[in-house]
Amino acid sequence: MAAAGHGRAIAGPRTAALRGDAHVTMDLDYLTIGPRELRMEKRQLAAAGRPVGDVAAALDDCAAAMEREGVEAHQERARHLLDRCESLPRATTPAEPDDLEAIRAARPDPGGRDDPRGDDRSGGDGSRGLDADGAERDRLLGAWLGRCAGCRLGKPVETWDRETIRNFLVATDQSLDDYLAADVPGSDGFALDATGGWDDRTEGMPRDDDVDFAVAALVTLSRAGATFESADLARTWLGGLPACGLHTAERVAYRNLLDGVSPPASARRRNPYRELIGGQIRGDCYGYVVPGEPERAAALAHRDARVTHVRNGVYGAMWVAATLAAVPAVDTLRAAVAVGRGEIPATSRLADALGDVLDWHDAGLDHGTAIDRVHDAWDDADFYEGYHVVPNAQVVAATLLWSEGRPFADAVGRAVAAGFDTDCNAATVGSVLGLARGTDAIPDQLATPLRGEIRTALADRPRPTLAGLADETLAVARDVD
């Protein structure tokens, strides 16, 4: 997720010019309710199977009025409409609960097709995956390094769809086994500064919220421990992150927190982004600190994701955390992905989508065909579909499943080439592979330019080193009982 946000070609916060004593209006992305947000809410309700009745027509009417008369004139009406949408009855089919105990009750049976742990829900032989010879620190450093490398690789093209990425690579004679440059022959006509991160315009690891959130999770765990609550994470955000450094559901939830709306209500209030990818990009650290315990990792990620997301938006975070926790306890990436899927409701849209990817892999399809199938169902040039958690989770799962035995650079490159949320998906793939394989798996052309440190928007962690993050993560992991 780039600093410009989840959207396609979004310029960032917009403000009207001040003219004398004239009233100053502010139209801030993700905080101002516009036609896009109203139409997204309508689609969100329909996808969740919630009865909309005459609300759908009211949303369309308000969006059209905004387009005719301006956004500001209809803000109050739009707020009332979103409040009305929030009060609509929840759908009963599919069964997609938000409460952790209800989520656990809706998981696949422990002995099911996609759960290689059998009846042992702690993972593998029940061990936590920590050893005493330094290998675990190298794997954690690999996870942080892999996450940053994947993020940086996908960051320049994060607002582009798959076709545009393909066209750029052909036009500039570049490949995704290395960071992309902007000022090269053939680059004319492409939006080269849409998100930043171009190799020839970047020094080290640029600031990105995909990394900010991982560090914020670690800060919260270090301060409050593994028994942290959602409110503890909210305090980390409010005390250390700038509101306009967040996007979509995260920025809306931040506003709600400032208004005194506590989690989980902070995820629901006037938030049409509540099942997008934001929760999924925040789950990694919870898998790092409880290796071999996917159920526990999923529970930690649930406390984080419920600040901003509901339903599948929460499940994406739980799936990633559980997948990472499973990595030290299973033998294959396929097993880890399946273990992660086993921690979310079997009846959810996300579980169905991940199950499809597992079936495609097991049926012998190739990776390109799997990604084509995701694109057949979802339009990555559309704001809502391009950043919805479901197709992005499918891209991550497919990339991991077809990366067994393949080089790290090949895997993260495939995640970027697939389109959708390129930096988020490549960061998650890099995180999983880095944890599974350690630092030696990450090639010099991706590791060296990072210079061993990152930039964050966190006020008290502006330039942490990757080695320091690995040490702190290991300390938290060893302190967890």
N, C-alpha and C positions, 0 to 999 in steps of 0.2 A: 504494500500500500504506500504509494508515494506521497510526498508532502503536499502535492496538489490535490490529493484526496482520491476517493474511489472512482470518481466520475470520468467520463470521456471529455477530454479537452476542457477541464474546469479551471478557471483562472485563479480561483481562491476568493477570499473575502472581497466583497465589493461595497463601496460606500459612495454616497452621493457627495458632490462637492459642496463646500460651505460657501454660501453667498450672503455676506452681511449677517443680518439677524434672522435669516430664513431658517425654517425648520430643517434640521439635518436628518435624513432618513438613512437607515442602514439595512442592507440586504446581504446578510451573511450566509454563505453556503451552509446548509444543513441545519441552520437555526431559523432562518426565514422560511415560512411555508409557502411554496409556490406550486404552479401547476404540476411540476414533476413529482413533488412529494404527495400531492393528492391522488394522482394517478397511480403512484407506487402503492399507496395505502389500499386502493381498490384492488390492485393485483395481489397484494399481501393477504388481504382478507379472503379473496377467492382461493388462493393457493392453500390457505389453512383450512378451507372448508367451513368458514364461519358464515352464518346467514346475514346477508347485507340488506335485503329488502330495498326500501327506497333510498338508503344511504348511498348506494352506488350512483344513482342519478344525481343526488345532491353533490357528490364529489365531482362528477363530470361538469355540472353546472357551475360550481365555484371555480374550477380550473379554467373553464372557458371565459368566465367573467374576469378572472385575473389577466388572461391574455388580451382581453379587449380594453380593460380599464386600469391595468397596473396591479402589481402584487400587493402593495401596501394597503390599498383601499379595502381589501378583503381578508386581511390578516385575522381579525377577530372572528369572522365567520369561519375561516379555515380552522382556527383553534377549536372552536365549538364542534366542528365536524369531526376532527380527530378525537376529541373527548368522547363524542358519541360513538365513534368506531371502537374505542377502547372498551366501552360498556356493553358491546354486543356479546351475546352468548358465545362461549367457546364451542368449537366443534368437538364432537365425540368420535368422529371418524375422519382421518386416522387417529389412533390414540397417540397423542404427542404431549405428554405431561411436562411440566416445568419443575415440579417438586422432586428432589433427589430420590426420596424413597419410592415415589411412583415411577420414576425413571428406572430404578433398579428392578422394580417388580415387573417392568415391561421388557426387560432384556431377553435375549434368546436363552434357552435352557443351557446350563453350563456344559452339557455334553453335546451340544448341537454341532452342526456341520462347520460353522465358522469359528469354533472355540477350541483350539488345540490344547487348552489347559485341562480339559476334562472337568473334574469337580474341584480342582485347585484354583481358586479365583485369585490367589496371590501371585501366580505366574511361575511357570517352570517347576522347579523343585521347592518353591516357597521362599528361596533366598532373595535377598534384596539386590543382588547383582554387584555389591561392592567388594573389592578385593584389596589386598594390602601391598601390591607391588607397583603401584603407580599407574597401572593400565587404566583404571577408572578415571583418573584425572586426564589422561590423554584423550579418552573418549569424550569426556565433557568438554575439553578444549576443542576437540574436533566438532562437537555439536555446535558450539558457539561460532567457531570459525566457519563451519559449513552453512550455518544460518545466514551469517553476514555475507559470505561469498554469493550464495544464491540470491539474496536480496539485491546486492549490488549489480549482479548480472541482469536481473529483470527490471530494475528500477527505471532505466532510460525509456523503456517501451511500455510502461505500465498502463498508459492510457490508450494503447493501440490494440486493435483486434488482430486476430491471427493472420488475416490476409495482408494487412499493412506491415506486420513484422516480416512476413515472407518477402514482400516486395522490397523492403529496406535491405534485407540481407542480400538479395540478388543484386540490387542496384549498387550496393557498396562493396560487394565481394567480401563480406564478413561472415563469420560463423559464430555460433553460440558456445564454443568451447573456450572462449576468452571474452573479456569485457569489450563492449562495443564503443567505438569511437564515433564522434559526430562530424568532425571537420575532415571528411574524406571525400574523394570523388564519388559522385552519384547520390550524395545526401541532399541535394537541393530539392525543395518541395516537401520535405518531411518536417514535422513539428519537433525539432531537435531539443528544444528546451521545455517541453511539456512537463517533465518531472525531474530533470537533472540526472546526475549520476553517470554521464558520459565519461569514458575513461580518459580522454584527452582534455577534459574540463574538470576533472575531479582529483583531489588528493586524499588518499586514505579511504576510509569508510564514511560516506556521507550520512548525515542524520536521516533517519527514516523511522516511522512509527512502528514498523514491524520489529525493529530492534528496541525501540523505546519501551514497548509493552513487555518484552521479555525481561528487560532490566528492571522495570517497575515491579514485575512479579517477584523477582529475586530480592529486591529491596524489601518488599512486603514480607516475604518468607523470613528474611534475615532479622527483621524487626519484630514481627509478631509470631513467628514460628508456624509450624504445620497446622496449628489449630486456628489460624487466622480466619477472620470472617470477611464477608463481602465489604463491610464497612471499613475494614482495615485497608483493603485495596483502594477503596474510594478516597481514603485519607491520603494515601500515597499519590494518587492522581491529583487531587486538589492542592496538595502541598508542593508538588514538584513539576507538574506538566502544565503548559499553557493551553487554554481552551482551544485556540485556533491552531494548535499543533495536532489536534485530533480531528477525526472525520466521521461522517455518517452517524452510525449509532453511538459511537463513542462521544462525539461532540454533543449530541442530543442528551445523552445520559449525564454528561458533565453539567450541562445547563440545569437538568433536573436536580442533580445533587446540590447545586448552588441554591436552587429554589426550596431546598429542604425535603425533597422527595427521596426517600431511602430505597435501597435495593430490596426486593426486586422490582418495585414499582417504577424505579428510575429507568428500567428497560422498556416499559410499556407506554409511558406517558408521551403522547405525540411523537411517536418514533416509528416512522414507516420503514426504517432500515433494520428492524429488529431480527431479521433472519438473513442478513447479509454475512459476509465472511469475517467481520471484525473479531468475533469471539474465537474463531479457529486460529487466527494468527497469534493468539495470546496463550495458547495451551502448552507450549513447549517446556517451559521451565518446570512445570508441575510433573512432567514425565521424567525430567532429569533427576529430580530429588528423591524419587521413590522407585528406583529401578527394581523390576521384578514384581511390582505391585500395581497393575493397571487399574484395578478397581479404586484404589486409593488415589491414584493420579487423576482419574476421572472426577472423583469427588472434589479434589482441590481445584481443578479447572472449572467445575460447576460453580463454585463460590465466586470465581473471577467473572465468568461469562454472564452470570445472572445480573450483574450490574448494568449490562448494556443490551442483552439479547434474550430471546425467548425461543422455546422449541428447538428447531433445527439449528438456529444460531448458537444455542448452548451446546447442542450435541456435537457440533463440529469441534468445539474446544475440547470436549470430553474425549472424542475419538482420537484427536491428535495426541493429547496427553497420555491416554492409555496405550496408544501405539508405541510411543517413545518409551514408556515404562516397560513395555513388553520386549523391546529390542534385546536387552541383555539376557532375557530368559527363554528365548526361542531361537530356532536355527535359521529361519528365513524371513525375508521381508514380507512375503505373503502371509506367514503366520502372524507377524506383528500387526499387519493391517487388519487381519481377521479378528485378532484379540481386541484391538481397539473398537472394531464394529460391535463386538460382543458386549460393550459397556453402554450402548445406547439402545433406546426402545426398538424392538424388532419390527414394530408396526410403523415406524417413522419413515418419512420420505427420504431422509438421509440414509437410513439403513437399507432401504430398497435400492437406492442409487449405488451405494457401495457394494451391495450384493451383486448388482448387475456387473460392475467392473470385475469383481472376483470371478463371476461366471464366465465373462469374456476371456479372462486370462486362462482359466482352467479348460476352456473349450479350444484353446490354441490360437485364438486371434492374435494378430500382431498389434503393436502399440499404436501405429498410425490409424488402424481401423477403430480401435477403442476410442481414440481422441475424436475421430470423425463422428462416432456415435454420440459423444457428448455434444458436439456441435450440431448434430441433427436435432437434438432436443432443446438446446439453449443457444441464444444469440449473444455472442460475446461483445458485439457492438452496441448492445442495449444496456443502459445503465443498471437496471434492476437485475436482469439475467446475467450480465457480465460479472457482477459482484455478489450474486447470491451464493450462499454457502454450498449448496448442493453440487452445481457443476464444478466449482473450484475444488471441492473435496474429491470429486471423481478424477479430476486432472492429477491431483496429488497421489491418489491411490493408484491410478494407472501408471504414473511415472515410477512409483516405487516398485510395483509388481513387475514391470518389465525392465527394472534396473538391476536385477540379480546378476552379479558377475560382470556388470558393465562399469566403465570408469565413472568417477564422480562428475567430471565435467560434462560427459555425455548426458547424465541424468538431469542435472540442473538445467542444461541447455534445452532438453526436451520439455521441461516444465515451462520454460519461457516461450518456446516455439508454439506451445499449445494455445497461447492467447489467454483470455480471461484475466485474472489478477496475477500478472506475471511475476512481480517481485514477491508477493505473498506466497505463491505456490512454490517458487524456486527456493525461497527461504525455508519453507517447511521440509521440502525434499532434502535440501542441504543439511538441515538439522538432523533428520533421521539417519541419513547416510554417514554424516560426521560422527554421530553417536555410535553407529554400528561398526564403523571401520577405523575411527581414530584419525589423527592429523595426517598421517602418512598418505592417506587416500586422497587428500585435497592437493591438486597440482600447484606448482609454484606460480603459474600464471594467474591463478585465482587467489592464492594465499598471500603472496608477497605484496601486492599493491595495497592490501588492507593495513599494513604497517603495524599489525599487532594491537590496534586500538580502534575504538569506535567513537562517534559523536552521538550524543543523545540530547533530547530536549529536557531531560530531568535536571532541575536546578542544582541538585547536590551531586550529580553524577555526569558532568558534561563530557568527560573524556576517559571513560574506564578502559583499562587494557583487557584484552581477551584472556590473558593469563590470570589476571585478577578476578575476572568473572568466573573462570573455571575453578579457581581456588575457593571463592565464596560459595559457589554452587556445591562443591564437594563438602565444604564445612556444614552447609545446611543439610545435605543428604545424610551425613554421618550423625547429625544431631537429631534427626527425625527418629522417634521410636515407634 
